[in-house]
Amino acid sequence: MDAALAIRTTFTPPGQVPPYADSVGPDGLQRYKYRGSDPNHPENVALRRAFSSKLPIMWFVGVASGSFEPIYPVWVVGDAPQELEFTLALDHAQRHFGDAGAADPDYRMYMERLTKVRLHQRVFRTQVMLAYESRCAVCNLGHSQLLDAAHIIADGHPDGEPVVPNGLAMCKIHHAAFDSKILGIRPDTLTLHIRQDILDEVDGPMLRHGLQDMHDRPLMKLPRSRSARPDLARLQTRYGEFLSA
């Protein structure tokens, strides 16, 4: 019991500066800053022992005040006292890639993708679900297992950060319609628009009630906090893409 069992990152409200600048390193792996500036602080020593013993740990990432998303297992795979940070592996594959591939852009892309899936996308989903109280913004469906955290701007785009104002809670049918440019959201009124060819189509009850009846209606669910609501500039960009289709 002389090695760390868990680490924690507290929640930082939108617009505030986090106390520790954790980030993704040049190799695509996540960095975790030391506690303070003393490499021999007991918490840093405990993490170093987990590193030397190759022990898995848990990471509790703050997603709201008093709420955390558990990420596990996580491994400490690097220690940089000069940078006051540890390197974390969030996936078994990340544990077994050495430094030799760090300069390879394909290597970095693969490592970054794993980091996004294991950490950033999980935290993003949890934060979006909390903001929308696990209900679809379009139809108010409240079954979380049928909901996704949809990006307004795709995560591969420079403005596609995994932050709540770039997200919408959507049921799977409306998420797919949004990504397929069948459904658009007008940013000035926050009303739903269905592509004309879909409105003209004749089909079964899902098309009629799930899509066509949504046309010109306002979003049915928005976050209580204004800072968590959809970013209008991002919505404008996405609506332009919808209109072009």
C-alpha positions in Angstrom: 0.0 0.0 0.0 2.9 2.4 -0.5 2.0 3.3 -4.1 -0.8 5.5 -5.3 -4.2 4.0 -5.8 -5.9 6.9 -7.5 -5.5 10.5 -8.8 -8.0 13.3 -9.1 -8.6 16.3 -11.3 -11.1 18.8 -9.9 -13.8 20.4 -12.0 -13.0 23.9 -13.4 -16.1 26.0 -14.3 -16.3 27.4 -17.8 -14.2 30.6 -18.2 -11.9 29.8 -15.2 -8.3 28.7 -15.3 -7.6 25.2 -14.0 -5.1 24.9 -11.2 -3.0 22.3 -13.1 -2.3 22.5 -16.8 -2.8 18.9 -17.7 -2.5 18.4 -21.5 -1.7 15.9 -24.3 2.1 15.7 -24.9 3.9 15.6 -28.3 3.6 11.8 -28.3 -0.2 11.9 -28.0 -0.1 10.6 -24.4 -1.8 12.4 -21.5 0.3 14.4 -19.1 -0.6 14.8 -15.4 1.1 17.6 -13.4 2.9 17.0 -10.1 1.3 18.0 -6.9 3.1 21.3 -6.3 6.6 21.9 -7.4 8.5 19.4 -5.1 9.2 16.1 -6.9 9.5 14.5 -3.4 6.0 15.5 -2.2 4.4 12.3 -0.8 1.8 12.2 -3.5 4.4 12.5 -6.3 6.5 9.8 -4.6 3.4 7.5 -4.4 2.8 8.0 -8.2 6.4 7.3 -8.9 6.2 4.0 -7.0 3.1 3.1 -9.1 5.2 3.9 -12.2 8.2 1.8 -11.1 6.0 -1.1 -10.1 3.8 -0.9 -13.2 0.6 -0.8 -11.1 -2.7 0.4 -12.5 -4.5 3.3 -10.8 -7.8 5.1 -11.1 -8.3 8.6 -12.3 -11.3 10.6 -11.0 -11.9 13.5 -13.5 -14.2 16.3 -12.3 -17.2 16.9 -14.7 -19.2 19.2 -12.4 -19.1 20.5 -8.9 -18.9 17.4 -6.7 -19.2 15.0 -9.6 -16.4 12.9 -11.2 -16.0 10.5 -14.1 -13.9 7.5 -13.2 -11.3 6.5 -15.8 -9.6 3.1 -15.1 -7.4 1.3 -15.4 -4.7 4.0 -16.0 -1.0 3.5 -15.9 1.9 5.9 -15.1 4.4 5.3 -18.0 6.7 8.3 -17.7 8.1 10.6 -15.1 9.6 14.0 -16.0 10.8 15.9 -12.8 12.2 18.7 -15.0 8.6 19.3 -16.4 6.9 18.5 -13.1 4.7 16.0 -14.7 3.9 12.3 -15.2 2.9 10.6 -18.5 -0.2 8.4 -18.4 -1.4 5.5 -20.5 -5.2 5.4 -20.7 -5.3 2.2 -22.8 -3.4 -1.1 -22.9 -2.1 -0.2 -26.4 -0.6 3.0 -25.1 1.4 1.1 -22.5 3.3 -0.9 -25.1 4.4 1.8 -27.5 7.9 3.1 -26.9 9.4 6.5 -27.4 10.8 5.4 -30.8 7.5 6.1 -32.5 6.8 9.4 -31.0 8.1 11.4 -34.0 5.9 9.5 -36.4 2.8 11.5 -37.2 0.7 8.3 -37.6 1.9 7.1 -34.2 0.9 10.4 -32.6 -2.5 10.4 -34.4 -3.2 6.9 -33.1 -2.1 7.8 -29.5 -4.2 11.0 -29.6 -7.2 9.1 -30.8 -7.0 6.6 -28.0 -6.6 9.5 -25.5 -9.7 11.2 -26.9 -11.8 8.0 -26.8 -10.7 7.0 -23.3 -10.7 10.4 -21.6 -12.0 13.4 -23.5 -15.0 11.8 -25.1 -16.1 10.1 -21.9 -15.8 13.3 -19.9 -17.6 15.2 -22.7 -20.5 12.8 -22.8 -20.9 12.9 -19.0 -20.8 16.7 -18.9 -23.3 17.0 -21.8 -25.7 14.5 -20.1 -25.5 16.3 -16.8 -26.2 19.7 -18.6 -29.2 18.3 -20.4 -30.4 16.2 -17.5 -30.1 13.1 -19.8 -32.8 14.3 -22.2 -32.7 14.7 -25.9 -32.6 18.4 -26.9 -34.8 17.7 -29.9 -37.6 15.4 -28.6 -37.0 15.3 -24.8 -36.5 11.5 -24.7 -35.2 10.7 -21.3 -33.6 7.2 -21.7 -29.8 7.8 -21.3 -29.0 4.5 -23.0 -30.6 5.9 -26.2 -28.8 9.2 -26.0 -25.5 10.5 -27.5 -23.4 13.6 -26.8 -23.5 15.1 -30.3 -20.8 17.6 -31.4 -22.0 20.8 -33.1 -18.6 21.2 -34.7 -16.9 17.8 -35.3 -14.1 16.9 -32.9 -11.5 16.8 -35.7 -12.1 20.5 -36.5 -10.1 23.3 -34.7 -13.3 24.6 -33.1 -14.6 21.1 -32.3 -13.4 21.0 -28.6 -15.1 18.5 -26.3 -16.8 21.2 -24.3 -20.5 21.5 -23.4 -21.3 24.6 -25.5 -20.1 22.5 -28.5 -22.4 19.7 -27.5 -26.1 18.6 -27.6 -27.7 15.7 -26.0 -29.6 13.9 -28.8 -31.3 10.5 -29.1 -29.7 8.3 -31.7 -32.2 8.9 -34.5 -31.9 12.7 -34.2 -28.1 12.6 -33.8 -27.9 10.6 -37.0 -30.2 13.0 -38.7 -28.2 16.0 -37.5 -24.9 14.4 -38.7 -26.5 13.5 -42.1 -27.7 17.1 -42.6 -31.3 15.9 -42.6 -32.0 18.0 -39.5 -30.6 21.5 -38.8 -30.9 24.0 -35.9 -31.5 27.6 -36.8 -29.2 29.6 -34.4 -31.2 32.8 -34.0 -34.4 31.0 -33.0 -33.1 27.6 -31.8 -35.8 26.0 -34.0 -35.5 22.7 -35.8 -35.6 22.5 -39.6 -36.0 19.3 -41.7 -34.6 19.1 -45.2 -37.2 19.7 -47.9 -36.9 16.3 -49.6 -37.5 14.6 -46.3 -40.6 16.7 -45.7 -41.9 15.7 -49.1 -41.3 12.0 -48.5 -44.1 9.6 -47.6 -43.1 6.7 -45.3 -44.0 5.2 -41.9 -44.7 6.7 -38.4 -41.0 7.1 -37.5 -40.4 9.5 -40.4 -43.7 11.3 -39.8 -43.5 11.8 -36.0 -39.8 11.5 -35.4 -38.6 13.9 -38.1 -41.3 15.6 -40.2 -43.3 16.7 -37.1 -40.2 18.3 -35.7 -40.0 20.9 -38.5 -40.2 24.5 -37.3 -40.4 23.5 -33.6 -38.1 24.9 -30.9 -35.6 22.7 -29.2 -37.5 20.9 -26.4 -34.6 20.7 -23.8 -31.8 23.2 -23.0 -29.4 23.4 -20.1 -30.5 25.5 -17.1 -27.1 27.2 -17.0 -26.7 29.7 -19.8 -22.9 29.0 -20.0 -23.7 25.4 -21.0 -26.1 26.2 -23.8 -25.2 25.7 -27.4 -22.6 28.2 -28.7 -24.4 30.3 -31.3 -21.3 30.9 -33.5 -20.8 27.1 -33.8 -24.5 26.6 -34.5 -24.3 29.2 -37.3 -21.4 27.3 -38.9 -23.3 24.0 -38.6 -26.5 25.5 -39.9 -24.7 26.8 -43.0 -23.6 23.3 -43.7 -27.2 22.1 -43.4 -28.4 24.7 -45.8 -25.7 23.8 -48.3 -27.1 20.3 -48.4 
